[in-house]
């Protein structure tokens, strides 16, 4: 179990999910926060604080299996979250203040009425395997599990599947490429450990993500570099791209 000092967002999400924390797995930007956070557990190897600038978010994306969808939605509404009326969010997003919880599910041939409204990503089935998940506790109660998250390898795998996606307005999403670089640059040991324990499917997706980012002048490494420039304010895109290509190449060699 990983013990972290949670952001306000993760703390709010854990409070909202409460008793159904075992029924969901955090993915997306919130999972990236968890993967990048220092492990404060007593048995964790001491490491220096690693800071990596990532895109800010108030969204918490969680994967839920179809049979648990009703219970999860009921808990969110019991916790005071209300269904979103925003376009492109109806049916799968619940909001309380500036906290936004979005549910997504793996494929199921016979979804319930509630689950049928949730976006479907068949690749989320990889989270059914325990070796692809990470149980999370908070520093004030280090033996009390509060959330489940995709681990470093599963997160990179899911990001690779998302490479090339666009927003509802048609603009490209660059942060998926940069998020992979963030894991590689900041948590290479965790990525290797999770990769070694992962199944073939997850390992192959991680390999593909690293191969894409290791191409100098390629669209993926360029997009990651532009995203890094945008969120750091350092506009030397060429320097960022070289760092991304180098880190991805070295990580791929390490995992061979």
C-alpha positions in Angstrom: 0.0 0.0 0.0 1.3 3.4 -1.0 1.0 6.2 1.6 0.9 9.7 0.3 0.3 13.3 1.3 -2.8 13.8 -0.7 -3.7 16.9 -2.6 -7.0 18.5 -1.7 -8.5 17.0 -4.9 -7.6 13.4 -3.9 -8.8 14.0 -0.3 -12.2 15.2 -1.6 -12.5 12.3 -4.0 -11.8 9.8 -1.3 -14.3 11.4 1.0 -16.9 11.4 -1.8 -16.3 7.8 -2.7 -16.2 6.7 0.9 -17.4 3.1 1.3 -17.3 2.3 -2.4 -13.5 3.0 -2.8 -12.9 -0.7 -3.6 -15.4 -0.6 -6.5 -13.5 2.0 -8.5 -10.0 2.5 -9.8 -8.7 6.1 -10.2 -7.3 6.7 -13.7 -6.3 9.8 -15.7 -4.8 13.0 -14.1 -5.7 12.0 -10.5 -3.9 8.7 -11.0 -0.9 10.6 -12.2 -0.9 12.6 -9.0 -0.8 9.3 -7.0 1.9 7.7 -9.1 4.1 10.8 -8.9 3.6 11.3 -5.1 6.3 10.2 -2.7 5.6 7.0 -0.8 5.5 7.8 2.9 5.0 4.2 4.1 7.3 2.8 6.8 8.7 0.2 4.4 9.3 2.5 1.5 12.8 3.1 0.3 13.9 6.7 1.1 14.0 8.9 -1.9 14.4 12.6 -2.5 11.3 14.7 -3.1 10.6 14.5 -6.8 8.7 17.5 -8.3 7.3 17.4 -11.8 5.0 20.0 -13.2 1.8 18.6 -14.7 -1.4 20.1 -16.1 -3.7 21.2 -13.3 -7.1 19.5 -13.0 -10.2 19.3 -10.9 -11.5 16.2 -12.6 -11.2 12.8 -11.1 -11.7 10.0 -13.6 -12.5 6.6 -12.2 -13.1 3.2 -13.8 -16.0 1.2 -12.5 -17.2 -2.3 -13.4 -20.8 -2.5 -14.6 -22.2 -4.4 -11.6 -20.9 -1.7 -9.2 -22.2 1.3 -11.2 -25.5 1.7 -9.3 -23.8 1.6 -5.9 -21.1 4.1 -6.9 -23.6 6.6 -8.4 -25.7 6.2 -5.3 -22.7 7.0 -3.0 -21.7 10.0 -5.0 -25.2 11.5 -4.8 -25.4 10.6 -1.1 -22.1 12.6 -0.7 -23.8 15.6 -2.2 -22.5 15.4 -5.8 -25.1 16.2 -8.5 -25.3 15.1 -12.1 -23.6 17.5 -14.5 -25.7 19.4 -17.0 -22.7 20.4 -19.1 -22.7 19.3 -22.7 -20.6 16.1 -23.3 -20.7 15.3 -19.5 -24.3 14.3 -19.0 -24.8 10.8 -17.8 -21.3 10.1 -16.5 -20.2 13.2 -14.5 -21.1 14.2 -10.9 -20.2 17.6 -9.5 -19.9 19.2 -6.0 -18.5 22.6 -6.0 -15.4 22.4 -8.1 -14.9 18.7 -7.6 -15.9 16.7 -10.7 -16.0 12.9 -10.7 -16.3 11.2 -14.0 -17.2 7.5 -14.4 -16.1 5.3 -17.2 -16.4 1.5 -17.6 -15.0 -1.4 -19.5 -17.2 -3.1 -22.1 -20.1 -5.2 -20.8 -22.6 -6.9 -23.2 -25.6 -6.3 -20.9 -25.1 -3.0 -19.1 -27.6 -1.7 -16.6 -29.5 1.5 -17.2 -27.0 3.5 -15.2 -23.9 1.8 -16.7 -25.2 2.2 -20.2 -24.8 6.0 -20.0 -21.1 5.7 -19.0 -18.4 6.0 -21.7 -16.9 2.6 -22.5 -13.2 1.9 -22.8 -12.5 -1.8 -23.4 -8.9 -1.4 -22.3 -10.1 -0.7 -18.7 -10.5 -4.5 -18.4 -6.8 -4.6 -17.6 -7.5 -3.0 -14.2 -9.4 -6.1 -13.2 -6.0 -7.6 -12.5 -4.7 -6.8 -9.0 -1.1 -6.4 -10.3 -2.1 -3.4 -12.3 -3.6 -1.5 -9.3 -2.2 0.5 -6.4 -3.9 0.8 -3.1 -3.5 4.2 -1.5 -3.6 5.5 2.1 -3.2 9.0 3.4 -0.3 10.1 5.7 -2.6 10.8 8.7 -3.9 7.2 8.7 -1.3 5.1 7.0 -2.9 1.8 7.5 -6.4 2.8 6.3 -6.9 2.3 2.5 -8.8 5.2 0.9 -8.4 4.8 -2.9 -7.4 2.4 -5.6 -5.4 3.7 -8.6 -3.9 2.4 -11.7 -0.2 1.8 -11.0 2.7 3.3 -13.0 2.7 0.6 -15.8 -1.1 0.5 -16.1 -1.3 4.3 -16.2 1.3 4.4 -19.0 -0.6 1.7 -20.9 -3.9 3.5 -20.7 -2.2 6.8 -21.7 -0.8 5.0 -24.8 -4.2 3.8 -25.8 -5.4 7.4 -25.5 -2.6 8.7 -27.8 -4.1 10.8 -30.6 -7.5 11.5 -28.9 -9.2 14.8 -29.4 -11.5 17.0 -27.3 -15.1 17.5 -28.2 -14.1 20.7 -30.1 -11.7 18.7 -32.2 -8.4 19.9 -30.7 -5.7 17.4 -30.0 -5.0 16.3 -26.4 -1.2 16.7 -25.8 -1.1 15.9 -22.1 -1.3 12.1 -22.6 2.2 12.1 -24.2 3.5 14.4 -21.5 2.0 12.3 -18.7 3.9 9.3 -19.9 7.1 11.4 -19.9 6.3 12.5 -16.4 6.1 8.9 -15.1 9.3 8.0 -17.0 11.3 11.0 -15.8 10.0 11.1 -12.2 9.2 7.4 -11.2 11.3 5.2 -13.4 11.9 2.7 -10.5 8.2 2.4 -9.9 7.5 2.0 -13.6 10.0 -0.8 -13.9 8.7 -2.6 -10.8 5.1 -2.4 -12.1 6.2 -3.4 -15.6 7.9 -6.5 -14.4 4.8 -7.6 -12.6 2.4 -6.7 -15.4 0.9 -9.1 -17.9 2.0 -9.2 -21.5 -0.8 -6.8 -22.7 0.2 -4.0 -20.4 3.9 -4.5 -21.1 3.3 -4.3 -24.8 1.4 -1.0 -24.4 4.2 0.4 -22.3 6.7 -0.6 -24.9 4.7 1.1 -27.6 4.3 4.3 -25.6 8.1 4.5 -25.0 8.9 3.7 -28.6 6.5 6.5 -29.8 8.2 9.1 -27.5 11.7 8.0 -28.4 11.5 9.3 -31.9 13.3 12.6 -32.3 11.1 14.9 -34.4 8.2 12.6 -34.1 4.7 14.0 -33.5 4.4 12.4 -30.0 7.7 13.7 -28.6 7.0 17.1 -30.1 3.6 17.2 -28.5 5.0 16.2 -25.2 7.7 18.9 -25.5 5.1 21.6 -26.4 3.0 20.6 -23.4 6.0 20.8 -21.1 6.8 24.2 -22.5 3.2 25.4 -21.9 3.0 24.3 -18.3 6.5 25.3 -17.2 6.8 28.6 -19.1 10.2 27.5 -20.5 9.6 27.8 -24.3 12.8 25.9 -25.3 10.8 23.2 -27.0 13.9 21.6 -28.7 15.6 21.1 -25.4 12.5 19.5 -23.9 12.1 17.2 -26.9 15.7 16.0 -26.6 15.1 15.3 -22.9 11.9 13.4 -23.6 13.5 11.3 -26.4 16.5 10.5 -24.2 14.5 9.5 -21.1 12.1 7.3 -23.2 15.0 5.6 -25.0 16.8 4.8 -21.8 13.7 3.5 -20.1 12.9 1.3 -23.1 16.5 -0.2 -22.9 16.1 -0.7 -19.1 12.9 -2.7 -19.6 14.3 -5.0 -22.3 
